[in-house]
Amino acid sequence: MPEGTIKRLTEKGFGFIDTGTGKDLFFHMSALEGVRYDDLQEGQRVSYKVGQGSKGPCAEGVKVI
């Protein structure tokens, strides 16, 4: 599974992962596994699967490493 770093979290329950490729990947709190959204912090390393959302690629199955 690809890995990245949480770049930004919002108060609305979504955030963005820095994938290391120059493009950030959107994720929603419903895509988290094994962690609550409120427990996430910017800069944390995560693994994820790339899925397809209504507005383009998004992260699914996001887990803290």
Kinemage of the C-alpha trace (Angstrom):
@kinemage 1
@onewidth
@group {chain A} dominant
@subgroup {mainchain}
@vectorlist {calphas} color= white
{ca met a 1} P 0.000 0.000 0.000
{ca pro a 2} L 1.244 3.516 -0.721
{ca glu a 3} L 2.339 5.704 2.179
{ca gly a 4} L 2.182 9.440 2.733
{ca thr a 5} L 1.986 12.206 5.315
{ca ile a 6} L -1.115 14.042 6.496
{ca lys a 7} L -0.653 17.516 5.095
{ca arg a 8} L -3.829 19.281 6.194
{ca leu a 9} L -6.921 18.530 8.298
{ca thr a 10} L -10.130 20.551 8.288
{ca glu a 11} L -12.882 21.085 10.836
{ca lys a 12} L -15.369 19.572 8.366
{ca gly a 13} L -14.014 16.013 8.636
{ca phe a 14} L -11.718 15.738 5.652
{ca gly a 15} L -8.085 16.260 4.889
{ca phe a 16} L -5.280 15.863 2.396
{ca ile a 17} L -2.356 13.451 2.225
{ca asp a 18} L 1.017 14.475 0.778
{ca thr a 19} L 1.791 11.489 -1.442
{ca gly a 20} L 5.342 12.581 -2.247
{ca thr a 21} L 4.498 12.899 -5.952
{ca gly a 22} L 3.616 16.590 -5.928
{ca lys a 23} L -0.119 15.893 -5.873
{ca asp a 24} L -2.090 15.767 -2.633
{ca leu a 25} L -4.782 13.150 -2.166
{ca phe a 26} L -8.159 13.984 -0.595
{ca phe a 27} L -9.636 11.779 2.149
{ca his a 28} L -12.844 11.870 4.182
{ca met a 29} L -13.077 10.734 7.798
{ca ser a 30} L -15.252 7.806 6.656
{ca ala a 31} L -12.139 6.406 4.901
{ca leu a 32} L -10.238 5.968 8.192
{ca glu a 33} L -9.520 2.530 9.634
{ca gly a 34} L -8.457 1.937 13.228
{ca val a 35} L -8.262 5.612 14.195
{ca arg a 36} L -10.714 8.418 14.912
{ca tyr a 37} L -10.524 11.612 12.868
{ca asp a 38} L -10.141 13.683 16.064
{ca asp a 39} L -6.990 11.697 16.942
{ca leu a 40} L -5.173 12.520 13.676
{ca gln a 41} L -2.452 15.146 13.512
{ca glu a 42} L -0.819 16.903 10.615
{ca gly a 43} L 2.562 15.319 9.869
{ca gln a 44} L 1.494 11.766 10.786
{ca arg a 45} L 2.523 8.987 8.415
{ca val a 46} L -0.342 6.968 6.937
{ca ser a 47} L -0.899 4.156 4.466
{ca tyr a 48} L -3.856 4.173 2.099
{ca lys a 49} L -5.427 2.759 -1.048
{ca val a 50} L -6.196 5.009 -4.000
{ca gly a 51} L -9.878 5.062 -4.907
{ca gln a 52} L -12.105 7.130 -7.124
{ca gly a 53} L -14.448 9.739 -5.649
{ca ser a 54} L -17.043 11.897 -7.339
{ca lys a 55} L -14.460 14.654 -7.902
{ca gly a 56} L -11.450 12.498 -8.744
{ca pro a 57} L -8.903 10.302 -6.967
{ca cys a 58} L -9.205 9.967 -3.183
{ca ala a 59} L -7.664 7.930 -0.396
{ca glu a 60} L -9.516 4.941 1.054
{ca gly a 61} L -8.617 2.582 3.884
{ca val a 62} L -6.421 5.216 5.551
{ca lys a 63} L -4.388 3.786 8.461
{ca val a 64} L -1.820 5.422 10.735
{ca ile a 65} L 1.586 3.760 10.437
